[in-house]
């Protein structure tokens, strides 16, 4: 197993992590930003108010994007398992 192969597998794994976590983090970011703007507009400075909307946005994002994210994860795992003979030898 050469350095190039290790770097390629690591690069693919990092890309998968960003692909899996990115949409969920972006949904929580946008909802938190909107709640923050709303709190600033009505001058309510309670930090716990943004927790439930963020959680709800994560649930909705998982419901919508879940099958796609699962297919990404399964595809990466299958390709990694299929590469095992080449990676060892």
C-alpha distances in whole Angstrom, upper triangle without the diagonal:
4,7,8,6,7,11,11,11,13,15,16,17,19,21,21,23,25,26,27,29,30,33,34,35,36,39,40,40,42,44,45,46,48,50,50,52,54,54,55,58,60,59,58,55,54,50,50,51,48,46,47,47,43,43,44,42,39,40,42,38,36,39,39,35,34,33,31,29,28,27,25,23,23,22,19,19,19,16,14,15,15,11,10,10,8,6,6,7
4,5,5,7,9,10,11,13,14,16,17,19,20,21,23,25,26,27,29,30,33,34,34,36,39,39,39,42,44,44,45,48,49,49,51,53,54,54,57,59,58,57,55,53,50,50,51,48,46,47,47,43,43,45,43,39,41,42,39,37,40,39,35,35,34,32,30,30,28,26,24,25,23,20,20,21,18,16,18,17,14,13,14,11,9,10,10
4,5,5,6,9,10,10,12,14,15,16,18,20,21,22,24,26,27,28,31,32,32,33,36,37,37,39,41,41,42,45,46,46,48,50,51,51,54,56,55,54,52,51,47,47,48,45,43,45,45,41,41,43,40,37,39,40,37,36,38,38,34,33,33,31,29,29,28,25,24,25,23,20,20,22,19,16,19,19,15,15,16,14,11,13,14
4,5,5,6,9,10,10,12,14,15,16,18,20,21,22,24,26,26,29,31,31,32,35,36,35,38,40,40,41,44,45,45,47,49,50,50,53,55,54,53,51,50,46,47,48,44,43,44,44,40,40,42,39,36,38,39,35,34,37,36,32,32,31,29,27,27,26,23,22,23,21,18,19,20,17,15,18,18,14,15,16,13,11,14,14
4,5,5,6,9,10,11,12,14,15,16,18,20,21,22,24,25,28,30,30,31,34,35,35,37,39,40,40,43,45,45,46,49,50,50,53,55,54,53,51,50,46,46,47,43,42,43,42,39,38,40,38,35,36,37,34,32,35,34,30,30,29,27,25,25,23,20,20,20,18,15,16,17,13,12,14,14,10,11,13,10,7,11,12
4,5,5,6,8,10,11,12,14,15,17,18,20,21,22,24,27,28,28,29,32,33,33,35,38,38,39,41,43,43,45,47,47,48,51,53,52,51,48,47,43,43,44,41,39,41,40,37,36,38,36,33,35,36,32,31,34,33,29,29,28,26,24,24,23,20,19,20,18,15,15,17,14,12,14,15,12,12,14,12,9,11,13
4,6,5,6,9,10,10,12,14,15,16,18,20,21,22,25,26,26,27,30,31,31,33,36,35,36,39,40,40,42,45,45,46,48,50,50,49,46,45,41,42,43,39,38,40,39,35,35,37,35,32,34,35,31,30,33,32,28,28,28,25,23,24,23,20,19,20,19,15,17,18,16,13,17,17,14,15,17,15,12,15,17
4,5,5,6,9,10,10,12,14,15,16,18,20,21,23,25,25,26,29,30,30,32,35,35,36,38,40,40,42,44,45,46,48,50,50,49,46,45,42,42,43,39,38,39,38,34,34,36,33,30,32,33,29,28,31,30,26,26,25,23,21,21,20,17,17,18,16,12,14,16,13,11,15,15,12,14,16,13,11,15,16
4,5,5,6,9,10,10,12,14,15,16,18,20,22,24,24,25,28,29,29,32,34,34,35,38,39,39,41,43,44,45,47,49,49,48,45,44,40,40,41,38,36,37,36,33,32,34,32,29,30,31,28,26,29,28,24,24,23,21,19,19,18,15,14,15,13,10,11,13,10,8,12,13,10,11,14,12,10,13,15
4,5,5,6,9,10,11,12,14,15,16,18,21,22,22,23,26,27,27,29,32,32,33,35,37,37,39,41,41,42,45,47,46,45,42,41,37,37,39,35,33,35,34,31,30,32,30,27,29,30,27,25,28,28,24,23,24,21,19,19,19,16,14,16,15,12,13,15,13,11,14,16,13,14,17,16,13,16,18
4,5,5,6,9,10,11,12,14,15,16,19,21,20,22,24,25,25,27,30,30,31,33,35,35,37,39,40,41,43,45,45,44,41,40,37,37,38,34,33,34,33,30,30,31,29,26,28,29,25,24,27,26,23,23,23,20,18,19,18,15,14,17,15,12,14,16,14,13,16,17,15,17,19,17,15,18,21
4,5,5,6,9,10,10,12,14,15,18,19,20,21,23,25,25,27,29,30,31,33,35,35,37,39,40,41,43,45,45,44,42,40,37,37,37,34,32,33,32,29,29,30,27,25,26,27,23,22,25,24,20,20,20,17,15,16,15,11,11,13,11,8,11,13,11,10,14,14,13,15,18,16,14,18,20
4,5,5,6,9,10,10,12,14,16,18,18,20,22,23,23,26,28,28,29,32,33,33,36,38,38,39,42,43,43,42,40,38,34,34,35,32,30,31,30,27,26,28,26,22,24,25,22,20,23,23,19,18,19,17,14,14,14,11,10,12,12,8,10,13,11,10,13,15,14,15,18,17,15,18,21
4,5,5,6,9,10,11,12,15,16,16,17,20,21,21,23,25,26,26,29,31,31,33,35,35,36,39,41,40,39,37,36,32,32,33,29,28,29,28,25,25,27,24,21,23,24,21,20,23,23,19,19,20,17,14,16,16,13,12,15,14,11,13,16,15,14,17,19,17,19,22,21,18,21,24
4,5,5,6,9,10,10,13,15,15,16,19,20,20,22,24,25,26,28,30,30,32,34,35,36,38,40,40,39,37,36,32,32,33,29,28,29,28,24,25,26,23,20,23,23,19,19,22,21,17,17,18,15,12,14,14,11,11,14,13,10,13,16,14,14,17,19,17,19,23,21,19,23,25
4,5,5,6,8,10,12,13,14,16,18,19,20,22,24,25,26,28,29,30,32,34,35,36,38,40,40,38,37,35,32,31,32,28,27,27,26,23,23,24,21,18,20,21,17,16,19,18,14,14,15,12,9,11,11,7,7,11,10,8,10,13,12,12,15,17,17,18,22,21,19,22,25
4,5,5,6,8,11,11,12,14,16,17,17,20,22,22,23,26,27,27,30,31,32,33,36,37,37,36,34,32,29,28,29,25,24,25,24,20,20,22,20,16,18,20,16,15,18,18,15,14,16,14,10,12,13,10,9,13,13,11,12,16,15,15,18,20,19,20,24,23,21,24,27
4,5,5,5,9,10,10,11,14,15,15,17,19,20,21,23,25,25,27,29,30,31,33,35,35,34,32,31,27,27,28,24,23,24,23,19,20,21,18,16,18,19,15,15,18,18,14,15,16,14,11,14,15,11,12,15,15,13,15,18,18,17,21,22,22,23,27,26,24,27,29
4,6,6,7,9,10,11,13,15,16,17,19,21,22,23,25,26,28,29,31,32,34,36,36,35,33,32,29,28,28,25,23,24,23,19,19,20,17,15,17,17,13,13,16,15,11,12,13,10,8,11,11,8,9,13,13,11,14,17,16,17,20,21,21,23,26,25,24,27,30
4,6,7,8,9,11,12,14,15,17,18,20,21,23,24,25,27,29,30,31,33,35,35,33,32,30,27,26,26,23,21,22,21,17,17,18,15,12,14,15,11,10,13,13,9,9,11,9,6,9,10,8,8,12,12,12,13,16,17,17,19,21,22,23,27,26,25,27,30
4,6,5,6,9,10,11,12,14,16,16,18,20,21,22,24,26,27,28,30,32,32,30,29,27,24,23,23,20,18,19,18,15,15,16,14,11,13,14,11,10,14,14,11,11,14,12,9,12,14,12,11,15,16,15,17,20,20,20,22,25,25,26,29,29,27,30,33
4,5,5,6,9,10,10,12,14,15,16,18,20,21,22,24,25,26,28,30,30,29,28,27,23,23,23,19,19,20,18,15,15,17,13,11,14,15,11,12,15,14,11,13,15,13,11,14,15,13,14,17,18,17,19,22,22,22,25,26,26,28,31,31,29,32,34
4,6,5,6,9,10,11,12,14,15,17,18,20,21,23,24,26,27,29,30,28,27,26,23,23,22,18,18,18,16,13,14,14,11,9,12,11,8,9,12,11,8,10,13,11,10,13,15,13,14,18,18,18,20,23,23,23,26,28,28,30,33,33,31,34,37
4,5,5,6,9,10,11,12,14,16,17,18,20,21,22,24,26,27,28,26,25,23,20,20,19,16,14,15,13,10,10,11,8,6,9,9,6,7,11,11,9,10,13,13,10,13,16,14,15,18,19,19,21,23,24,24,27,29,29,31,34,34,32,35,38
4,5,5,6,9,10,10,12,14,15,16,18,20,21,22,24,26,26,24,23,22,18,18,18,14,14,15,13,10,11,13,10,8,12,12,10,11,14,14,12,14,17,16,13,16,19,17,17,21,22,21,23,26,26,26,28,31,31,32,35,35,33,36,39
4,5,5,6,9,10,10,12,14,15,16,18,20,21,22,24,25,24,23,22,19,19,18,15,15,16,13,10,13,13,10,9,13,13,10,12,15,14,13,15,18,16,15,18,20,18,19,22,23,22,25,27,27,28,30,32,32,34,37,36,35,38,40
4,5,5,6,9,10,11,12,14,16,17,18,20,21,23,24,22,22,21,18,18,16,13,13,13,10,8,10,10,6,7,10,9,7,10,12,12,11,13,17,16,15,18,20,19,20,23,24,24,26,28,29,29,32,34,34,36,39,39,37,40,43
4,6,5,6,8,10,10,12,14,15,16,18,20,21,21,20,19,17,15,14,13,10,9,11,8,5,8,9,6,6,10,11,9,11,14,14,14,15,19,18,17,19,22,21,21,25,26,25,27,30,30,30,33,35,35,37,40,40,38,40,44
4,6,5,6,9,10,10,12,14,15,16,18,20,20,19,18,17,15,15,14,11,11,13,11,8,11,12,10,10,14,14,12,15,17,17,16,18,22,20,19,22,24,22,23,27,27,27,29,31,32,32,34,36,36,38,41,41,38,41,44
4,5,5,6,9,10,11,12,14,15,16,18,19,19,18,18,16,16,15,11,13,14,11,9,12,12,9,11,14,13,12,15,17,16,16,19,22,21,20,23,25,24,25,28,29,28,30,33,33,34,36,38,38,40,43,43,41,44,47
4,5,5,6,8,10,10,12,14,15,17,18,16,16,15,13,13,11,8,10,10,7,6,9,9,7,10,12,12,12,15,16,16,17,19,22,22,21,23,26,25,26,29,30,30,32,34,35,35,38,40,40,41,45,45,43,45,48
4,5,5,6,9,10,10,12,14,15,16,14,13,13,10,11,10,6,8,10,8,6,10,11,10,11,14,15,14,17,19,19,19,21,25,24,23,25,28,27,27,30,32,31,33,36,36,36,39,41,41,42,46,45,43,46,49
4,5,5,6,9,10,10,12,14,15,14,14,14,12,14,12,9,12,14,11,10,14,14,12,14,17,17,16,19,21,21,21,23,27,26,24,27,30,28,29,32,33,33,35,37,38,38,40,42,42,44,47,46,44,47,50
4,5,5,6,9,10,11,12,14,13,14,14,13,14,12,9,12,13,10,10,14,14,12,15,17,16,16,20,21,20,21,24,27,26,25,28,31,29,30,34,35,34,36,39,39,40,42,44,44,46,49,49,47,50,53
4,5,5,6,9,10,11,12,10,11,11,10,11,8,6,10,11,8,9,13,13,12,15,17,17,17,20,22,22,23,24,28,28,27,29,32,31,32,35,36,36,37,40,41,41,43,45,46,47,51,50,48,51,54
4,5,5,6,9,10,10,9,9,10,9,11,9,8,11,13,11,11,15,16,15,17,20,20,20,23,25,24,25,27,30,30,28,31,34,33,33,36,38,37,39,42,42,42,44,47,47,48,51,51,49,51,54
4,5,5,6,9,10,10,11,12,12,15,12,11,15,16,14,14,18,18,17,19,22,21,21,25,26,26,26,29,32,31,30,33,35,34,35,38,39,39,41,43,44,44,47,49,48,50,54,53,51,53,56
4,5,5,6,8,8,10,11,12,14,11,10,14,15,12,14,17,17,16,19,21,21,22,25,26,26,27,29,32,32,31,34,36,35,36,39,41,40,42,45,45,46,48,50,50,52,55,55,53,55,58
4,5,5,6,5,6,8,9,11,9,9,13,14,13,14,17,18,18,20,22,22,23,26,27,28,29,30,34,34,32,35,38,37,37,41,42,41,43,46,47,46,49,51,51,52,56,55,53,56,59
4,6,5,7,7,10,11,14,12,12,16,18,16,17,20,21,20,23,25,25,26,29,30,30,31,33,36,36,34,37,40,39,39,42,44,43,45,48,48,48,51,53,52,54,57,57,54,57,60
4,6,8,10,13,14,17,14,14,18,19,17,19,22,22,21,24,26,26,26,30,31,30,32,34,37,37,36,39,41,40,41,44,45,45,47,49,50,50,53,55,54,56,60,59,57,59,62
4,6,9,11,14,15,13,14,18,18,17,19,22,22,22,25,27,26,27,30,31,31,33,35,38,38,37,40,42,41,42,45,47,46,48,51,51,51,54,56,56,57,61,60,58,61,64
4,6,9,12,14,13,14,17,19,18,20,23,23,23,26,28,28,29,31,33,33,34,36,39,39,38,41,43,42,43,46,47,47,48,51,52,52,54,56,56,57,61,61,58,61,64
4,6,9,11,9,11,14,16,16,17,20,21,21,23,25,26,27,29,31,31,33,34,38,38,36,39,42,41,41,44,46,45,46,49,50,50,52,55,55,56,59,59,57,59,62
4,6,9,9,11,13,16,16,17,19,21,21,23,25,26,27,29,31,31,32,33,37,37,35,38,41,39,39,43,44,43,45,48,49,48,50,53,53,54,57,57,54,57,60
4,6,6,8,10,13,14,14,16,18,19,21,23,24,25,27,28,30,30,31,35,35,33,36,39,38,37,41,42,42,43,46,47,46,48,51,51,52,55,55,53,55,58
4,6,6,8,11,12,12,14,16,17,18,20,22,22,24,26,27,28,28,32,32,30,32,36,35,34,37,39,38,39,42,43,43,45,47,47,48,52,52,49,51,54
4,6,6,8,10,11,12,14,15,16,18,20,21,22,24,26,26,27,30,31,29,31,34,33,33,36,38,37,38,41,42,42,43,46,47,47,51,51,48,50,54
4,6,7,8,9,11,12,14,15,17,18,20,21,23,24,25,26,30,30,29,31,34,33,33,36,38,38,38,41,43,42,44,47,47,48,52,52,49,52,55
4,6,6,6,9,10,11,12,14,16,16,18,20,21,22,23,27,27,25,28,31,30,30,33,35,34,35,38,39,39,41,44,44,45,49,48,46,49,52
4,6,5,6,9,10,11,12,14,15,17,18,20,21,21,25,26,24,25,29,28,28,31,33,32,33,36,37,37,39,41,42,43,46,46,44,46,50
4,5,5,6,9,10,11,12,14,15,16,18,20,20,24,25,23,25,28,28,28,30,33,32,33,36,38,37,39,42,42,43,47,47,45,47,51
4,5,5,6,9,10,10,12,14,15,16,18,19,22,23,22,24,27,27,27,30,32,32,33,35,37,37,39,41,42,43,47,47,45,47,50
4,5,5,6,9,10,10,12,14,15,16,17,21,21,19,21,24,24,24,27,29,28,30,32,34,34,36,38,39,40,43,43,41,44,47
4,5,5,6,9,10,11,12,14,15,15,19,20,18,20,23,23,23,25,28,27,28,31,32,32,34,37,37,38,42,42,40,42,46
4,5,5,6,9,10,11,12,14,14,18,19,18,20,23,23,23,26,28,28,29,31,33,33,35,37,38,39,43,43,42,44,47
4,5,5,6,8,10,10,12,13,16,17,16,18,21,21,21,24,26,26,27,30,31,32,34,36,37,38,41,41,40,42,45
4,5,5,6,9,10,10,11,14,15,13,15,18,18,18,21,23,23,24,27,28,28,30,32,33,34,38,38,37,39,42
4,5,5,6,9,10,10,13,15,14,15,18,19,19,21,23,24,24,27,29,29,30,33,34,35,39,39,37,40,43
4,5,5,6,8,9,12,14,14,15,18,19,19,21,23,24,25,27,29,30,31,33,35,36,39,40,38,41,44
4,5,5,6,7,11,11,11,13,15,15,16,19,20,21,23,25,26,27,29,31,32,33,37,37,35,38,41
4,5,5,5,8,10,9,10,13,14,14,16,18,19,20,22,24,24,26,28,29,31,34,34,33,36,39
4,6,5,8,10,10,11,14,15,16,17,19,21,22,23,25,26,28,29,31,33,36,36,35,38,41
4,6,8,8,10,11,13,14,16,17,19,20,22,23,25,26,28,29,31,33,36,36,35,38,40
4,6,5,6,9,10,11,12,14,15,17,18,20,21,23,24,26,27,29,32,32,32,34,37
4,5,5,6,9,10,10,12,14,15,16,18,20,21,22,24,26,27,31,31,30,33,35
4,6,5,6,9,10,10,12,14,15,16,18,20,21,22,24,26,29,29,29,32,34
4,5,5,6,9,10,11,13,14,15,17,18,20,21,23,25,28,28,27,30,33
4,5,5,6,9,10,11,12,14,16,17,18,20,21,23,26,26,25,28,31
4,5,5,6,8,10,11,12,14,15,16,18,20,21,25,25,24,27,30
4,5,5,6,8,10,10,12,14,15,16,18,20,23,23,23,26,28
4,6,5,6,9,10,11,12,14,15,17,19,22,22,21,24,26
4,5,5,6,9,10,11,12,14,15,17,20,21,20,22,25
4,5,5,6,9,10,10,12,14,16,19,19,19,21,24
4,5,5,6,8,10,11,12,14,17,17,17,20,22
4,6,5,6,9,10,11,13,16,16,15,18,20
4,5,5,6,9,10,11,14,15,14,16,19
4,5,5,6,9,10,13,14,14,16,18
4,5,5,6,9,11,11,12,14,16
4,5,5,7,10,10,9,12,14
4,5,5,8,10,10,11,14
4,6,7,8,9,11,13
4,6,5,6,9,10
4,5,5,6,8
4,5,5,6
4,6,5
4,6
4
